[in-house]
């Protein structure tokens, strides 16, 4: 009996998206770190200082702005993420909800 493959985590997918994108000519991609951090000295969790709902990866491909929101498992877009998707698309950018490395590769081929 063949074992089921372990599902990719959001961090694994994000790392792979960055690797694939940054390896292509005419393309640059950056991770947007929009989570809070633990302040060890004060023993508190500090909120992130970016706008809520920003995509996990921003990418420029030959002058085109592409936003990639990485989701794993049953995770869904938050209301803030839906708002950013609308704003990015209204401004002429491309927004992609990425659920696996393979899905990103297929999406990237269409560009």
N, C-alpha and C positions, 0 to 999 in steps of 0.2 A: 504494500500500500504506500502510495506517494504522500509525503507530508505536505501540508499546505504552506505556501510561502508566507512569511511574516509580513504584515502590511507595513508600508513605509510610514515613518513619522513625518510630521510637518517639517521638522528640522532637516531630516534627510532629503526630503523633496526640495526644500529651499536651497540646500547646498548643491544639489544636482542641477537645479535650474541655473544657478550662478555659474557653475562649471561649463555647462553647455553653452549658455549665452556668451560668456566672456571668451570662449574659444573661437567664436565666429568673427570673421572680418566685418568691420563696420558696425560692431555691436559692443555695447558696454552695459553692464548691469550691476546694481548695488542693492544690498540688503538694507531695508529700512528697519532699524531697531526701535520699535515703538512700545516696548514693555517697560515696566517699572523695574527698580533694582532694590536689593536689600542693602540698607545702610548699617553695616556692622557696628560702627562707632555709636550710633544712636539707637540701635536695635529696633529700627522701624523699616517698613516697606515704603519706598518713595515712588510716587507716581511717575510715569514717563512724561516727558515734556513735549511730545509731538502731538499733532492734531489726532484726535480719535478717528479710527477707521482708515488710516493710510494703508496702502498695500504693503505686503511683505517685501516685494522686489519692485524696483523701478528700472526700466530698461529703455535704452535708446537704440534703435536699429535703423541705420541709414537715415537718421533724422526723424524717425517716427517714435512717438512716446508710447510706451507700453507699460501698463501696470499689471502686476501679477499678485493675486491674493492666493496664498497657499492654504489649503484645507486638507485635513486628514480625517479618516473615519467618518463619524456622523456630524462633525463640526459644520456649522452653517454660517453664512454671512450675517454679521450683526447689522442693526439699523444704521449705525455710523458707516459701516463698510458699504452698505447699499447706497448711502448718500454719496460717498466718494466715487463709487462706480458711475453713478448718474452724472456727477460733475465732470469726471474724466472723459466719459464718452461724449457729453455735450460739448466739451472743448475740443473734440476731434481726436482724442487719444483712444487707445485700445485697452480694454480691461479684460483680463482672463482669470477665471477662477480655476486654479490648478489643483487637481486631486491626486496626481501621481507624476513621476518622472516621465513615464511613457506618454501620458496625456500632454505634458509640456512639449515633448519632442514632436508629437503629431501637430500640435498647435504651431510650433515654431516653423515647421515645414511649410505651413500655409502662408507664412509671411514672406 
